Amino acid sequence: MTENSSRFELISVTPSEWVIVDSHDGPQDAYGTVARIWEVDTNECEVTWMRDLARPTWYATAEDVLADLNTTPHRTKPVPIPHFAPHRVEAMDLAGV
């Protein structure tokens, strides 16, 4: 079973196991696999995310995993890190030592 989307593709490996690949990566790219999905029971799939995505690890179906991935934004604006000048340290008088 293969379902095409704009960026991600659901590929059946066995009748109860799937992978989601990123079409932006080349077919030989090892980092192209986004998730591995196993059907644990009827209406229960476990997902192992191969990328650092804040997503659930349990879904009802493999198609639900793909739908969630396609409907949620993937990139967010980075959190700004405040930059401060170093603290000024007064010079020590070493003449008296």
GIBELCOR-V492793 format. One line per field, one symbol per residue. ss: DSSP state (@ for helix, = for strand, . for the rest). phi: phi as a letter, one per 20 degrees, with the letter a starting at -180 (. if undefined). Layout:
BEGIN
ss->???
phi->???
END
This chain:
BEGIN
ss->.===...=======..======.......@@@=========..======........==..@@@@@@@@@@..........................
phi->.ccecfcdceceecgcbccddeffeffeffeffebdcceebglbcdddeecfdecfdccfcffffffffeedfedcffffdfdcfffedffeeefee
END
